[in-house]
Every structure is written in C-alpha cells, then in structure tokens.
Amino acid sequence: MCCAMNVPATSLRGAVRLPLSRETTIGEIDQLLRALSGVVARLRAGRSQSCGQCPSNQS
C-alpha cells in the first residue's frame, strides 16, 4: 500500500495505516494488536525491515 500511496520510504518509519470499517470485528482488531505489538518490538530493537512489497531504498 505504501507504494500505491506514493509515500517516501523515509516517511514510513513513523506511519501506520489502519483501515477499519463498521464491519471490522473485535477479533480482527485483537489480531491486529497482537501483530502490531511484534512489529513495534522489532522497530524498538532497531531491526526494522521493509514491507516486502516495495522496492528497497525508495524515497
């Protein structure tokens, strides 16, 4: 999604896009929070990686 939104890679370090709707369930939000906690832990440890979908070193 970051590539489609034309967001520079340098801006992605502080950005989180959470698409929610009225149909989003509590279970889906719980799943998101579990996954997000792992991502935050990796970022705080300095082991951030690209999303895997964008070409590396894009700006």
C-alpha positions, 0 to 999 in steps of 0.5 A: 500500500505504501507504494500505491500511496506514493509515500517516501520510504523515509516517511514510513518509519513513523506511519501506520495505516489502519483501515477499519470499517463498521464491519471490522470485528473485535477479533480482527482488531485483537489480531491486529494488536497482537501483530502490531505489538511484534512489529513495534518490538522489532522497530524498538530493537532497531531491526526494522525491515521493509514491507516486502512489497516495495522496492528497497531504498525508495524515497 
